[in-house]
Amino acid sequence: MGWQGAAEADLHRLVRQGPGEVTVKLTKDESGGVAFDAVLGDGVVATAKLVAELGRQGFTEVDCGSQAAYPSDAGLQIICSVTKEDSRQFVVATVQDGSGRLKIEAYPAS
């Protein structure tokens, strides 16, 4: 799959899985082709941002599944499998409000 097919697949996946508003900006790149940048709107929790936050908190081998984003519905829980200090754990990230603020709690895997 060339870059156009890959870009189209990425955009399609983001829009299809996106639980909220997605803003897409198309631009002309240096070679005259089309580039895009997609930004999730308010009311959306991006899984990549959650994974990055868990990394900052010292978790490694973070697996939050394949869903790209979740709606910022208060009470929604996102469960991730993680490792910290050579111990396998689960993290439950609970959406606190419509802005997507999360409460993150870790639990032993067994």
Secondary structure as a PSIPRED ss2 file (coil, helix, strand):
# PSIPRED VFORMAT (PSIPRED V4.0)

   1 M C   1.000  0.000  0.000
   2 G C   1.000  0.000  0.000
   3 W H   0.000  1.000  0.000
   4 Q H   0.000  1.000  0.000
   5 G H   0.000  1.000  0.000
   6 A H   0.000  1.000  0.000
   7 A H   0.000  1.000  0.000
   8 E H   0.000  1.000  0.000
   9 A H   0.000  1.000  0.000
  10 D H   0.000  1.000  0.000
  11 L H   0.000  1.000  0.000
  12 H H   0.000  1.000  0.000
  13 R H   0.000  1.000  0.000
  14 L H   0.000  1.000  0.000
  15 V H   0.000  1.000  0.000
  16 R H   0.000  1.000  0.000
  17 Q H   0.000  1.000  0.000
  18 G C   1.000  0.000  0.000
  19 P C   1.000  0.000  0.000
  20 G C   1.000  0.000  0.000
  21 E C   1.000  0.000  0.000
  22 V E   0.000  0.000  1.000
  23 T E   0.000  0.000  1.000
  24 V E   0.000  0.000  1.000
  25 K E   0.000  0.000  1.000
  26 L E   0.000  0.000  1.000
  27 T E   0.000  0.000  1.000
  28 K E   0.000  0.000  1.000
  29 D C   1.000  0.000  0.000
  30 E C   1.000  0.000  0.000
  31 S C   1.000  0.000  0.000
  32 G C   1.000  0.000  0.000
  33 G C   1.000  0.000  0.000
  34 V E   0.000  0.000  1.000
  35 A E   0.000  0.000  1.000
  36 F E   0.000  0.000  1.000
  37 D E   0.000  0.000  1.000
  38 A E   0.000  0.000  1.000
  39 V E   0.000  0.000  1.000
  40 L E   0.000  0.000  1.000
  41 G C   1.000  0.000  0.000
  42 D C   1.000  0.000  0.000
  43 G C   1.000  0.000  0.000
  44 V E   0.000  0.000  1.000
  45 V E   0.000  0.000  1.000
  46 A E   0.000  0.000  1.000
  47 T H   0.000  1.000  0.000
  48 A H   0.000  1.000  0.000
  49 K H   0.000  1.000  0.000
  50 L H   0.000  1.000  0.000
  51 V H   0.000  1.000  0.000
  52 A H   0.000  1.000  0.000
  53 E H   0.000  1.000  0.000
  54 L H   0.000  1.000  0.000
  55 G H   0.000  1.000  0.000
  56 R H   0.000  1.000  0.000
  57 Q C   1.000  0.000  0.000
  58 G C   1.000  0.000  0.000
  59 F C   1.000  0.000  0.000
  60 T E   0.000  0.000  1.000
  61 E E   0.000  0.000  1.000
  62 V E   0.000  0.000  1.000
  63 D E   0.000  0.000  1.000
  64 C C   1.000  0.000  0.000
  65 G C   1.000  0.000  0.000
  66 S C   1.000  0.000  0.000
  67 Q C   1.000  0.000  0.000
  68 A C   1.000  0.000  0.000
  69 A E   0.000  0.000  1.000
  70 Y E   0.000  0.000  1.000
  71 P E   0.000  0.000  1.000
  72 S C   1.000  0.000  0.000
  73 D C   1.000  0.000  0.000
  74 A C   1.000  0.000  0.000
  75 G C   1.000  0.000  0.000
  76 L C   1.000  0.000  0.000
  77 Q E   0.000  0.000  1.000
  78 I E   0.000  0.000  1.000
  79 I E   0.000  0.000  1.000
  80 C E   0.000  0.000  1.000
  81 S E   0.000  0.000  1.000
  82 V E   0.000  0.000  1.000
  83 T E   0.000  0.000  1.000
  84 K E   0.000  0.000  1.000
  85 E C   1.000  0.000  0.000
  86 D C   1.000  0.000  0.000
  87 S E   0.000  0.000  1.000
  88 R E   0.000  0.000  1.000
  89 Q E   0.000  0.000  1.000
  90 F E   0.000  0.000  1.000
  91 V E   0.000  0.000  1.000
  92 V E   0.000  0.000  1.000
  93 A E   0.000  0.000  1.000
  94 T E   0.000  0.000  1.000
  95 V E   0.000  0.000  1.000
  96 Q C   1.000  0.000  0.000
  97 D C   1.000  0.000  0.000
  98 G C   1.000  0.000  0.000
  99 S C   1.000  0.000  0.000
 100 G C   1.000  0.000  0.000
 101 R C   1.000  0.000  0.000
 102 L E   0.000  0.000  1.000
 103 K E   0.000  0.000  1.000
 104 I E   0.000  0.000  1.000
 105 E E   0.000  0.000  1.000
 106 A E   0.000  0.000  1.000
 107 Y E   0.000  0.000  1.000
 108 P E   0.000  0.000  1.000
 109 A C   1.000  0.000  0.000
 110 S C   1.000  0.000  0.000
